[in-house]
Amino acid sequence: MNPFSWTPTVLQTFVYPFTWISFRLFARIKILGKEHIRGHKRGAIFAVNHSSELDPILVPATLNPFSPLMPMFYLARERSFYPRAEKFGLGRIFYSAAFFKMWGAYPISVGTGNYEVTLKYHLSILEQGRSVCIFPEGKKTENGDIGEGKPGVAYLLWRTGVPVIPTAIHGHYLMGARDFIARKHSITISYGKPITREELFGTDVDRVVPTHEELKSATHTIMSRIREMYART
């Protein structure tokens, strides 16, 4: 399937009215930093803390479906990485590779040691002016805190020059379906000022490929921005 297929656009636009109403009615969602997601002519890299399975839905639900930032594409792991895939019947559908691609989630090749190979789909997506949503921690938080990020997000920024929009989601850690319906949680999603390649790697970015330590340092800066926004909510 072509990563620029029409299916993510159709699916994400179709569910938008339902998610928009649901999150505002049951989660009393608040959106901060809207000025940082306005005026984009092309896509961006959304770097988001990961607390819930709702996170891939929350980001497009709080954006304009007709914005140049949409549709959203994602990084996906192998099916065995998702423990809910076999726990209930629908899980076999929603956690399948086919559905992931239809929603806009494309696989990464774990353990290659080569970001060009690991992130080949997402590099291509960004170069075509689309948006990628990445959870730099690589997995959901186990204690509610924001963990360290993996350097892939910094590599995407350096390699493509597409800005990173740090994004913090707060208020839905350990939220179950009953809590959601009972309106026990209030969710806040904050969009920060875009982080540019020049800000993290300097102006002479084409001179040399950054080292692993430089990528880790850049990722640390991105995660620090997310933590600062999270702490202010």
ROTIPA-543425 format. One record per residue (C-alpha): residue in three letters; chain; x negated, y, z. Coordinates in nm, 4 decimals. Each point is the difference from the previous one (the first is absolute). Layout:
ROTIPA-543425
<r><res>ALA</res><chain>A</chain><X>X</X><Y>Y</Y><Z>Z</Z></r>
...
***
This chain:
ROTIPA-543425
<r><res>MET</res><chain>A</chain><X>0.0000</X><Y>0.0000</Y><Z>0.0000</Z></r>
<r><res>ASN</res><chain>A</chain><X>-0.1292</X><Y>0.3458</Y><Z>-0.0888</Z></r>
<r><res>PRO</res><chain>A</chain><X>-0.0730</X><Y>0.2049</Y><Z>0.3144</Z></r>
<r><res>PHE</res><chain>A</chain><X>0.1798</X><Y>0.2923</Y><Z>-0.1646</Z></r>
<r><res>SER</res><chain>A</chain><X>0.3197</X><Y>-0.1955</Y><Z>-0.0469</Z></r>
<r><res>TRP</res><chain>A</chain><X>0.3331</X><Y>0.1724</Y><Z>0.0380</Z></r>
<r><res>THR</res><chain>A</chain><X>0.1146</X><Y>-0.2288</Y><Z>0.2835</Z></r>
<r><res>PRO</res><chain>A</chain><X>-0.1505</X><Y>0.1991</Y><Z>0.2923</Z></r>
<r><res>THR</res><chain>A</chain><X>0.1646</X><Y>0.3159</Y><Z>-0.1311</Z></r>
<r><res>VAL</res><chain>A</chain><X>0.3375</X><Y>-0.1691</Y><Z>-0.0332</Z></r>
<r><res>LEU</res><chain>A</chain><X>-0.0081</X><Y>-0.1822</Y><Z>0.3342</Z></r>
<r><res>GLN</res><chain>A</chain><X>-0.1345</X><Y>0.2887</Y><Z>0.2063</Z></r>
<r><res>THR</res><chain>A</chain><X>0.2422</X><Y>0.2467</Y><Z>-0.1576</Z></r>
<r><res>PHE</res><chain>A</chain><X>0.2922</X><Y>-0.2403</Y><Z>0.0456</Z></r>
<r><res>VAL</res><chain>A</chain><X>-0.0579</X><Y>-0.0577</Y><Z>0.3731</Z></r>
<r><res>TYR</res><chain>A</chain><X>-0.0835</X><Y>0.3647</Y><Z>0.0732</Z></r>
<r><res>PRO</res><chain>A</chain><X>0.3576</X><Y>0.1146</Y><Z>0.0838</Z></r>
<r><res>PHE</res><chain>A</chain><X>0.0493</X><Y>-0.2940</Y><Z>0.2368</Z></r>
<r><res>THR</res><chain>A</chain><X>-0.3318</X><Y>0.0453</Y><Z>0.1807</Z></r>
<r><res>TRP</res><chain>A</chain><X>0.0422</X><Y>0.3793</Y><Z>0.0134</Z></r>
<r><res>ILE</res><chain>A</chain><X>0.3368</X><Y>-0.0336</Y><Z>0.1714</Z></r>
<r><res>SER</res><chain>A</chain><X>-0.1023</X><Y>-0.2914</Y><Z>0.2253</Z></r>
<r><res>PHE</res><chain>A</chain><X>-0.3154</X><Y>0.1587</Y><Z>0.1375</Z></r>
<r><res>ARG</res><chain>A</chain><X>0.1714</X><Y>0.3307</Y><Z>0.0673</Z></r>
<r><res>LEU</res><chain>A</chain><X>0.3046</X><Y>-0.1582</Y><Z>0.1589</Z></r>
<r><res>PHE</res><chain>A</chain><X>-0.1609</X><Y>-0.2734</Y><Z>0.2089</Z></r>
<r><res>ALA</res><chain>A</chain><X>-0.3595</X><Y>0.1160</Y><Z>0.0458</Z></r>
<r><res>ARG</res><chain>A</chain><X>0.0617</X><Y>0.3755</Y><Z>0.0103</Z></r>
<r><res>ILE</res><chain>A</chain><X>-0.3080</X><Y>0.0305</Y><Z>-0.2173</Z></r>
<r><res>LYS</res><chain>A</chain><X>-0.1995</X><Y>0.3224</Y><Z>0.0002</Z></r>
<r><res>ILE</res><chain>A</chain><X>-0.2364</X><Y>0.0941</Y><Z>-0.2828</Z></r>
<r><res>LEU</res><chain>A</chain><X>-0.2934</X><Y>0.2311</Y><Z>0.0726</Z></r>
<r><res>GLY</res><chain>A</chain><X>-0.2517</X><Y>0.1518</Y><Z>-0.2399</Z></r>
<r><res>LYS</res><chain>A</chain><X>0.2315</X><Y>0.0165</Y><Z>-0.2989</Z></r>
<r><res>GLU</res><chain>A</chain><X>-0.2113</X><Y>0.2847</Y><Z>-0.1377</Z></r>
<r><res>HIS</res><chain>A</chain><X>-0.2824</X><Y>-0.2500</Y><Z>-0.0541</Z></r>
<r><res>ILE</res><chain>A</chain><X>0.2050</X><Y>-0.2199</Y><Z>-0.2340</Z></r>
<r><res>ARG</res><chain>A</chain><X>0.1420</X><Y>0.2789</Y><Z>-0.2139</Z></r>
<r><res>GLY</res><chain>A</chain><X>-0.1425</X><Y>0.1224</Y><Z>-0.3264</Z></r>
<r><res>HIS</res><chain>A</chain><X>-0.1928</X><Y>-0.3136</Y><Z>-0.0996</Z></r>
<r><res>LYS</res><chain>A</chain><X>-0.0232</X><Y>-0.0520</Y><Z>-0.3749</Z></r>
<r><res>ARG</res><chain>A</chain><X>-0.1438</X><Y>-0.3497</Y><Z>0.0281</Z></r>
<r><res>GLY</res><chain>A</chain><X>-0.0127</X><Y>-0.2809</Y><Z>0.2528</Z></r>
<r><res>ALA</res><chain>A</chain><X>-0.1898</X><Y>-0.0185</Y><Z>0.3278</Z></r>
<r><res>ILE</res><chain>A</chain><X>-0.1433</X><Y>-0.2521</Y><Z>0.2446</Z></r>
<r><res>PHE</res><chain>A</chain><X>0.2207</X><Y>-0.0264</Y><Z>0.3070</Z></r>
<r><res>ALA</res><chain>A</chain><X>-0.2065</X><Y>-0.1321</Y><Z>0.2940</Z></r>
<r><res>VAL</res><chain>A</chain><X>0.2470</X><Y>-0.1155</Y><Z>0.2658</Z></r>
<r><res>ASN</res><chain>A</chain><X>-0.0242</X><Y>-0.1545</Y><Z>0.3466</Z></r>
<r><res>HIS</res><chain>A</chain><X>0.1728</X><Y>-0.3371</Y><Z>0.0145</Z></r>
<r><res>SER</res><chain>A</chain><X>0.2411</X><Y>-0.0831</Y><Z>0.2831</Z></r>
<r><res>SER</res><chain>A</chain><X>0.2966</X><Y>-0.1684</Y><Z>-0.1665</Z></r>
<r><res>GLU</res><chain>A</chain><X>0.1193</X><Y>-0.1934</Y><Z>-0.3028</Z></r>
<r><res>LEU</res><chain>A</chain><X>0.2131</X><Y>0.3068</Y><Z>-0.0718</Z></r>
<r><res>ASP</res><chain>A</chain><X>-0.3056</X><Y>0.2086</Y><Z>-0.0871</Z></r>
<r><res>PRO</res><chain>A</chain><X>-0.0038</X><Y>-0.0792</Y><Z>-0.3751</Z></r>
<r><res>ILE</res><chain>A</chain><X>0.3636</X><Y>0.1130</Y><Z>-0.0139</Z></r>
<r><res>LEU</res><chain>A</chain><X>-0.0330</X><Y>0.3049</Y><Z>0.2242</Z></r>
<r><res>VAL</res><chain>A</chain><X>-0.2437</X><Y>0.1859</Y><Z>-0.2240</Z></r>
<r><res>PRO</res><chain>A</chain><X>0.2059</X><Y>-0.0048</Y><Z>-0.3238</Z></r>
<r><res>ALA</res><chain>A</chain><X>0.3171</X><Y>0.0565</Y><Z>0.2058</Z></r>
<r><res>THR</res><chain>A</chain><X>-0.1360</X><Y>0.3379</Y><Z>0.1104</Z></r>
<r><res>LEU</res><chain>A</chain><X>-0.1178</X><Y>0.1168</Y><Z>-0.3418</Z></r>
<r><res>ASN</res><chain>A</chain><X>0.1982</X><Y>0.1376</Y><Z>-0.2920</Z></r>
<r><res>PRO</res><chain>A</chain><X>0.0600</X><Y>-0.3019</Y><Z>-0.2295</Z></r>
<r><res>PHE</res><chain>A</chain><X>-0.0461</X><Y>0.2281</Y><Z>-0.3027</Z></r>
<r><res>SER</res><chain>A</chain><X>-0.3292</X><Y>0.1443</Y><Z>0.1255</Z></r>
<r><res>PRO</res><chain>A</chain><X>-0.3239</X><Y>-0.0607</Y><Z>-0.1961</Z></r>
<r><res>LEU</res><chain>A</chain><X>-0.1127</X><Y>-0.1815</Y><Z>0.3166</Z></r>
<r><res>MET</res><chain>A</chain><X>0.2507</X><Y>-0.2761</Y><Z>-0.0668</Z></r>
<r><res>PRO</res><chain>A</chain><X>0.0263</X><Y>-0.2912</Y><Z>-0.0447</Z></r>
<r><res>MET</res><chain>A</chain><X>-0.2323</X><Y>-0.1325</Y><Z>0.2677</Z></r>
<r><res>PHE</res><chain>A</chain><X>-0.2431</X><Y>-0.2871</Y><Z>-0.0581</Z></r>
<r><res>TYR</res><chain>A</chain><X>-0.1513</X><Y>-0.2095</Y><Z>0.2778</Z></r>
<r><res>LEU</res><chain>A</chain><X>-0.2767</X><Y>-0.2415</Y><Z>0.0896</Z></r>
<r><res>ALA</res><chain>A</chain><X>0.1139</X><Y>-0.3558</Y><Z>0.0698</Z></r>
<r><res>ARG</res><chain>A</chain><X>-0.1771</X><Y>-0.2911</Y><Z>0.1655</Z></r>
<r><res>GLU</res><chain>A</chain><X>0.0459</X><Y>-0.3694</Y><Z>-0.0747</Z></r>
<r><res>ARG</res><chain>A</chain><X>0.3379</X><Y>-0.1431</Y><Z>0.1030</Z></r>
<r><res>SER</res><chain>A</chain><X>-0.1447</X><Y>-0.1949</Y><Z>0.2946</Z></r>
<r><res>PHE</res><chain>A</chain><X>-0.0952</X><Y>0.3351</Y><Z>0.1571</Z></r>
<r><res>TYR</res><chain>A</chain><X>0.3696</X><Y>0.0762</Y><Z>0.0621</Z></r>
<r><res>PRO</res><chain>A</chain><X>0.1279</X><Y>-0.2253</Y><Z>0.2828</Z></r>
<r><res>ARG</res><chain>A</chain><X>0.3672</X><Y>0.0794</Y><Z>-0.0693</Z></r>
<r><res>ALA</res><chain>A</chain><X>-0.0217</X><Y>-0.1384</Y><Z>-0.3521</Z></r>
<r><res>GLU</res><chain>A</chain><X>0.1233</X><Y>-0.3447</Y><Z>0.1030</Z></r>
<r><res>LYS</res><chain>A</chain><X>0.1963</X><Y>0.0820</Y><Z>0.3156</Z></r>
<r><res>PHE</res><chain>A</chain><X>0.3324</X><Y>0.0635</Y><Z>-0.1707</Z></r>
<r><res>GLY</res><chain>A</chain><X>0.1484</X><Y>-0.0720</Y><Z>-0.3402</Z></r>
<r><res>LEU</res><chain>A</chain><X>-0.0144</X><Y>0.3529</Y><Z>-0.1368</Z></r>
<r><res>GLY</res><chain>A</chain><X>-0.3627</X><Y>0.0240</Y><Z>0.1042</Z></r>
<r><res>ARG</res><chain>A</chain><X>-0.0926</X><Y>-0.2301</Y><Z>-0.2858</Z></r>
<r><res>ILE</res><chain>A</chain><X>0.1416</X><Y>0.2602</Y><Z>-0.2370</Z></r>
<r><res>PHE</res><chain>A</chain><X>-0.1099</X><Y>0.3259</Y><Z>0.1613</Z></r>
<r><res>TYR</res><chain>A</chain><X>-0.3507</X><Y>-0.1268</Y><Z>0.0746</Z></r>
<r><res>SER</res><chain>A</chain><X>-0.0512</X><Y>-0.1582</Y><Z>-0.3409</Z></r>
<r><res>ALA</res><chain>A</chain><X>-0.2628</X><Y>0.1252</Y><Z>-0.2442</Z></r>
<r><res>ALA</res><chain>A</chain><X>0.2698</X><Y>0.0703</Y><Z>-0.2594</Z></r>
<r><res>PHE</res><chain>A</chain><X>0.2045</X><Y>0.2230</Y><Z>0.2317</Z></r>
<r><res>PHE</res><chain>A</chain><X>-0.3135</X><Y>0.1777</Y><Z>0.1242</Z></r>
<r><res>LYS</res><chain>A</chain><X>-0.0924</X><Y>0.0926</Y><Z>-0.3561</Z></r>
<r><res>MET</res><chain>A</chain><X>0.3551</X><Y>0.1063</Y><Z>-0.0790</Z></r>
<r><res>TRP</res><chain>A</chain><X>-0.0116</X><Y>0.2357</Y><Z>0.3004</Z></r>
<r><res>GLY</res><chain>A</chain><X>-0.3431</X><Y>0.1287</Y><Z>-0.1007</Z></r>
<r><res>ALA</res><chain>A</chain><X>-0.2356</X><Y>-0.2036</Y><Z>0.2218</Z></r>
<r><res>TYR</res><chain>A</chain><X>-0.3013</X><Y>-0.1433</Y><Z>-0.1818</Z></r>
<r><res>PRO</res><chain>A</chain><X>-0.2500</X><Y>-0.2474</Y><Z>0.1422</Z></r>
<r><res>ILE</res><chain>A</chain><X>-0.3502</X><Y>0.0698</Y><Z>0.1217</Z></r>
<r><res>SER</res><chain>A</chain><X>-0.2820</X><Y>-0.2507</Y><Z>-0.0289</Z></r>
<r><res>VAL</res><chain>A</chain><X>-0.1196</X><Y>-0.0490</Y><Z>0.3566</Z></r>
<r><res>GLY</res><chain>A</chain><X>-0.3623</X><Y>-0.0887</Y><Z>0.0700</Z></r>
<r><res>THR</res><chain>A</chain><X>-0.1572</X><Y>0.0997</Y><Z>-0.3322</Z></r>
<r><res>GLY</res><chain>A</chain><X>-0.2269</X><Y>0.2667</Y><Z>0.1489</Z></r>
<r><res>ASN</res><chain>A</chain><X>0.0676</X><Y>0.2042</Y><Z>-0.3147</Z></r>
<r><res>TYR</res><chain>A</chain><X>0.2603</X><Y>0.2777</Y><Z>0.0250</Z></r>
<r><res>GLU</res><chain>A</chain><X>0.0268</X><Y>0.0234</Y><Z>-0.3787</Z></r>
<r><res>VAL</res><chain>A</chain><X>0.1271</X><Y>-0.3578</Y><Z>-0.0014</Z></r>
<r><res>THR</res><chain>A</chain><X>0.1939</X><Y>0.0143</Y><Z>0.3266</Z></r>
<r><res>LEU</res><chain>A</chain><X>0.1905</X><Y>0.3157</Y><Z>-0.0965</Z></r>
<r><res>LYS</res><chain>A</chain><X>0.0099</X><Y>-0.0369</Y><Z>-0.3790</Z></r>
<r><res>TYR</res><chain>A</chain><X>0.3795</X><Y>0.0356</Y><Z>-0.0284</Z></r>
<r><res>HIS</res><chain>A</chain><X>0.0166</X><Y>0.2991</Y><Z>0.2307</Z></r>
<r><res>LEU</res><chain>A</chain><X>-0.2900</X><Y>0.1819</Y><Z>-0.1650</Z></r>
<r><res>SER</res><chain>A</chain><X>0.1830</X><Y>-0.0355</Y><Z>-0.3308</Z></r>
<r><res>ILE</res><chain>A</chain><X>0.3290</X><Y>0.1162</Y><Z>0.1543</Z></r>
<r><res>LEU</res><chain>A</chain><X>-0.1622</X><Y>0.3142</Y><Z>0.1435</Z></r>
<r><res>GLU</res><chain>A</chain><X>-0.1798</X><Y>0.0770</Y><Z>-0.3258</Z></r>
<r><res>GLN</res><chain>A</chain><X>0.3393</X><Y>-0.0010</Y><Z>-0.1728</Z></r>
<r><res>GLY</res><chain>A</chain><X>0.1254</X><Y>0.2732</Y><Z>0.2369</Z></r>
<r><res>ARG</res><chain>A</chain><X>0.2077</X><Y>-0.2262</Y><Z>0.2253</Z></r>
<r><res>SER</res><chain>A</chain><X>0.0098</X><Y>-0.0157</Y><Z>0.3811</Z></r>
<r><res>VAL</res><chain>A</chain><X>-0.1398</X><Y>-0.2717</Y><Z>0.2235</Z></r>
<r><res>CYS</res><chain>A</chain><X>0.1064</X><Y>-0.0592</Y><Z>0.3600</Z></r>
<r><res>ILE</res><chain>A</chain><X>-0.2712</X><Y>-0.1679</Y><Z>0.2053</Z></r>
<r><res>PHE</res><chain>A</chain><X>-0.0070</X><Y>-0.1128</Y><Z>0.3630</Z></r>
<r><res>PRO</res><chain>A</chain><X>-0.3732</X><Y>0.0372</Y><Z>0.0739</Z></r>
<r><res>GLU</res><chain>A</chain><X>0.0196</X><Y>-0.2079</Y><Z>0.3198</Z></r>
<r><res>GLY</res><chain>A</chain><X>0.0753</X><Y>-0.3010</Y><Z>-0.2176</Z></r>
<r><res>LYS</res><chain>A</chain><X>0.2683</X><Y>-0.1348</Y><Z>0.2318</Z></r>
<r><res>LYS</res><chain>A</chain><X>0.2688</X><Y>0.1110</Y><Z>0.2436</Z></r>
<r><res>THR</res><chain>A</chain><X>-0.1138</X><Y>0.1344</Y><Z>0.3347</Z></r>
<r><res>GLU</res><chain>A</chain><X>0.0136</X><Y>-0.2501</Y><Z>0.2849</Z></r>
<r><res>ASN</res><chain>A</chain><X>0.0172</X><Y>0.2511</Y><Z>0.2841</Z></r>
<r><res>GLY</res><chain>A</chain><X>0.1515</X><Y>0.3158</Y><Z>-0.1469</Z></r>
<r><res>ASP</res><chain>A</chain><X>-0.3355</X><Y>0.1754</Y><Z>-0.0413</Z></r>
<r><res>ILE</res><chain>A</chain><X>-0.1481</X><Y>0.0989</Y><Z>-0.3344</Z></r>
<r><res>GLY</res><chain>A</chain><X>-0.2988</X><Y>-0.2212</Y><Z>-0.0755</Z></r>
<r><res>GLU</res><chain>A</chain><X>-0.3056</X><Y>0.0504</Y><Z>-0.2164</Z></r>
<r><res>GLY</res><chain>A</chain><X>0.0485</X><Y>0.0216</Y><Z>-0.3739</Z></r>
<r><res>LYS</res><chain>A</chain><X>-0.1680</X><Y>-0.2060</Y><Z>-0.2700</Z></r>
<r><res>PRO</res><chain>A</chain><X>-0.2206</X><Y>0.1865</Y><Z>-0.2519</Z></r>
<r><res>GLY</res><chain>A</chain><X>0.2163</X><Y>-0.0834</Y><Z>-0.3019</Z></r>
<r><res>VAL</res><chain>A</chain><X>0.2041</X><Y>0.3167</Y><Z>0.0451</Z></r>
<r><res>ALA</res><chain>A</chain><X>-0.3155</X><Y>0.2141</Y><Z>-0.0156</Z></r>
<r><res>TYR</res><chain>A</chain><X>-0.1176</X><Y>-0.1880</Y><Z>-0.3081</Z></r>
<r><res>LEU</res><chain>A</chain><X>0.3280</X><Y>0.0715</Y><Z>-0.1790</Z></r>
<r><res>LEU</res><chain>A</chain><X>-0.0443</X><Y>0.3696</Y><Z>0.0813</Z></r>
<r><res>TRP</res><chain>A</chain><X>-0.3634</X><Y>0.0114</Y><Z>-0.1139</Z></r>
<r><res>ARG</res><chain>A</chain><X>0.0506</X><Y>-0.2080</Y><Z>-0.3123</Z></r>
<r><res>THR</res><chain>A</chain><X>0.3111</X><Y>0.1760</Y><Z>-0.1366</Z></r>
<r><res>GLY</res><chain>A</chain><X>-0.0122</X><Y>0.3474</Y><Z>0.1535</Z></r>
<r><res>VAL</res><chain>A</chain><X>0.3684</X><Y>-0.0342</Y><Z>0.0884</Z></r>
<r><res>PRO</res><chain>A</chain><X>0.0637</X><Y>0.1742</Y><Z>0.3355</Z></r>
<r><res>VAL</res><chain>A</chain><X>0.0931</X><Y>-0.1912</Y><Z>0.3127</Z></r>
<r><res>ILE</res><chain>A</chain><X>0.3123</X><Y>0.1123</Y><Z>0.1851</Z></r>
<r><res>PRO</res><chain>A</chain><X>-0.0423</X><Y>-0.1137</Y><Z>0.3635</Z></r>
<r><res>THR</res><chain>A</chain><X>0.3360</X><Y>-0.1234</Y><Z>0.1247</Z></r>
<r><res>ALA</res><chain>A</chain><X>0.1000</X><Y>-0.0784</Y><Z>0.3580</Z></r>
<r><res>ILE</res><chain>A</chain><X>0.3165</X><Y>-0.1908</Y><Z>0.0899</Z></r>
<r><res>HIS</res><chain>A</chain><X>0.1062</X><Y>0.0106</Y><Z>0.3651</Z></r>
<r><res>GLY</res><chain>A</chain><X>0.2877</X><Y>-0.1417</Y><Z>0.2032</Z></r>
<r><res>HIS</res><chain>A</chain><X>0.0753</X><Y>-0.3404</Y><Z>-0.1506</Z></r>
<r><res>TYR</res><chain>A</chain><X>-0.2588</X><Y>-0.2273</Y><Z>0.1604</Z></r>
<r><res>LEU</res><chain>A</chain><X>0.1750</X><Y>-0.3220</Y><Z>0.1166</Z></r>
<r><res>MET</res><chain>A</chain><X>0.3348</X><Y>0.1293</Y><Z>-0.1275</Z></r>
<r><res>GLY</res><chain>A</chain><X>0.2361</X><Y>-0.2899</Y><Z>-0.0693</Z></r>
<r><res>ALA</res><chain>A</chain><X>0.3148</X><Y>-0.0086</Y><Z>-0.2096</Z></r>
<r><res>ARG</res><chain>A</chain><X>0.2224</X><Y>0.0413</Y><Z>0.3075</Z></r>
<r><res>ASP</res><chain>A</chain><X>-0.2024</X><Y>0.2992</Y><Z>0.1180</Z></r>
<r><res>PHE</res><chain>A</chain><X>0.0331</X><Y>0.1549</Y><Z>-0.3445</Z></r>
<r><res>ILE</res><chain>A</chain><X>0.3791</X><Y>-0.0430</Y><Z>-0.0121</Z></r>
<r><res>ALA</res><chain>A</chain><X>0.0316</X><Y>0.1253</Y><Z>0.3591</Z></r>
<r><res>ARG</res><chain>A</chain><X>-0.1999</X><Y>0.3123</Y><Z>-0.0926</Z></r>
<r><res>LYS</res><chain>A</chain><X>-0.2493</X><Y>-0.0628</Y><Z>0.2811</Z></r>
<r><res>HIS</res><chain>A</chain><X>-0.2947</X><Y>0.1297</Y><Z>-0.2015</Z></r>
<r><res>SER</res><chain>A</chain><X>-0.0769</X><Y>0.3310</Y><Z>-0.1619</Z></r>
<r><res>ILE</res><chain>A</chain><X>-0.2515</X><Y>-0.0209</Y><Z>-0.2835</Z></r>
<r><res>THR</res><chain>A</chain><X>-0.2315</X><Y>0.2793</Y><Z>-0.1077</Z></r>
<r><res>ILE</res><chain>A</chain><X>-0.2063</X><Y>-0.0128</Y><Z>-0.3183</Z></r>
<r><res>SER</res><chain>A</chain><X>-0.2682</X><Y>0.2649</Y><Z>-0.0403</Z></r>
<r><res>TYR</res><chain>A</chain><X>-0.1773</X><Y>0.0856</Y><Z>-0.3247</Z></r>
<r><res>GLY</res><chain>A</chain><X>-0.3360</X><Y>0.1704</Y><Z>0.0422</Z></r>
<r><res>LYS</res><chain>A</chain><X>-0.2024</X><Y>0.2345</Y><Z>-0.2157</Z></r>
<r><res>PRO</res><chain>A</chain><X>-0.1494</X><Y>-0.1914</Y><Z>-0.2948</Z></r>
<r><res>ILE</res><chain>A</chain><X>-0.3607</X><Y>-0.1089</Y><Z>0.0439</Z></r>
<r><res>THR</res><chain>A</chain><X>-0.2114</X><Y>0.0515</Y><Z>-0.3112</Z></r>
<r><res>ARG</res><chain>A</chain><X>-0.2984</X><Y>-0.1935</Y><Z>-0.1317</Z></r>
<r><res>GLU</res><chain>A</chain><X>-0.2202</X><Y>0.3084</Y><Z>0.0309</Z></r>
<r><res>GLU</res><chain>A</chain><X>0.0958</X><Y>0.0403</Y><Z>0.3660</Z></r>
<r><res>LEU</res><chain>A</chain><X>-0.1308</X><Y>-0.3457</Y><Z>0.0925</Z></r>
<r><res>PHE</res><chain>A</chain><X>-0.2711</X><Y>-0.0659</Y><Z>-0.2603</Z></r>
<r><res>GLY</res><chain>A</chain><X>-0.1176</X><Y>0.3450</Y><Z>-0.1082</Z></r>
<r><res>THR</res><chain>A</chain><X>0.0011</X><Y>0.1570</Y><Z>-0.3438</Z></r>
<r><res>ASP</res><chain>A</chain><X>-0.2660</X><Y>-0.2231</Y><Z>-0.1595</Z></r>
<r><res>VAL</res><chain>A</chain><X>0.2236</X><Y>-0.3074</Y><Z>0.0203</Z></r>
<r><res>ASP</res><chain>A</chain><X>-0.1079</X><Y>-0.1498</Y><Z>-0.3310</Z></r>
<r><res>ARG</res><chain>A</chain><X>-0.3696</X><Y>-0.0109</Y><Z>0.0903</Z></r>
<r><res>VAL</res><chain>A</chain><X>0.0014</X><Y>-0.3251</Y><Z>0.1953</Z></r>
<r><res>VAL</res><chain>A</chain><X>0.2420</X><Y>-0.2615</Y><Z>0.1285</Z></r>
<r><res>PRO</res><chain>A</chain><X>0.0596</X><Y>0.0549</Y><Z>0.3740</Z></r>
<r><res>THR</res><chain>A</chain><X>-0.1427</X><Y>-0.2568</Y><Z>0.2358</Z></r>
<r><res>HIS</res><chain>A</chain><X>0.2185</X><Y>-0.2221</Y><Z>0.2151</Z></r>
<r><res>GLU</res><chain>A</chain><X>-0.0855</X><Y>0.2164</Y><Z>0.3017</Z></r>
<r><res>GLU</res><chain>A</chain><X>0.1019</X><Y>0.3150</Y><Z>-0.1865</Z></r>
<r><res>LEU</res><chain>A</chain><X>0.3295</X><Y>-0.1618</Y><Z>-0.0953</Z></r>
<r><res>LYS</res><chain>A</chain><X>0.0541</X><Y>-0.1038</Y><Z>0.3628</Z></r>
<r><res>SER</res><chain>A</chain><X>-0.0721</X><Y>0.3565</Y><Z>0.1161</Z></r>
<r><res>ALA</res><chain>A</chain><X>0.2469</X><Y>0.1437</Y><Z>-0.2537</Z></r>
<r><res>THR</res><chain>A</chain><X>0.2625</X><Y>-0.2537</Y><Z>0.1080</Z></r>
<r><res>HIS</res><chain>A</chain><X>-0.0577</X><Y>0.0958</Y><Z>0.3640</Z></r>
<r><res>THR</res><chain>A</chain><X>0.0784</X><Y>0.3618</Y><Z>-0.0908</Z></r>
<r><res>ILE</res><chain>A</chain><X>0.3222</X><Y>-0.1051</Y><Z>-0.1739</Z></r>
<r><res>MET</res><chain>A</chain><X>0.1091</X><Y>-0.2114</Y><Z>0.2980</Z></r>
<r><res>SER</res><chain>A</chain><X>-0.0844</X><Y>0.2828</Y><Z>0.2408</Z></r>
<r><res>ARG</res><chain>A</chain><X>0.2361</X><Y>0.2302</Y><Z>-0.1917</Z></r>
<r><res>ILE</res><chain>A</chain><X>0.2758</X><Y>-0.2605</Y><Z>0.0265</Z></r>
<r><res>ARG</res><chain>A</chain><X>-0.0598</X><Y>-0.0408</Y><Z>0.3751</Z></r>
<r><res>GLU</res><chain>A</chain><X>0.0122</X><Y>0.3772</Y><Z>0.0528</Z></r>
<r><res>MET</res><chain>A</chain><X>0.3343</X><Y>0.0218</Y><Z>-0.1789</Z></r>
<r><res>TYR</res><chain>A</chain><X>0.1331</X><Y>-0.3037</Y><Z>0.1871</Z></r>
<r><res>ALA</res><chain>A</chain><X>-0.0964</X><Y>0.1561</Y><Z>0.3350</Z></r>
<r><res>ARG</res><chain>A</chain><X>0.1853</X><Y>0.3217</Y><Z>-0.0806</Z></r>
<r><res>THR</res><chain>A</chain><X>0.3362</X><Y>-0.1714</Y><Z>-0.0646</Z></r>
***
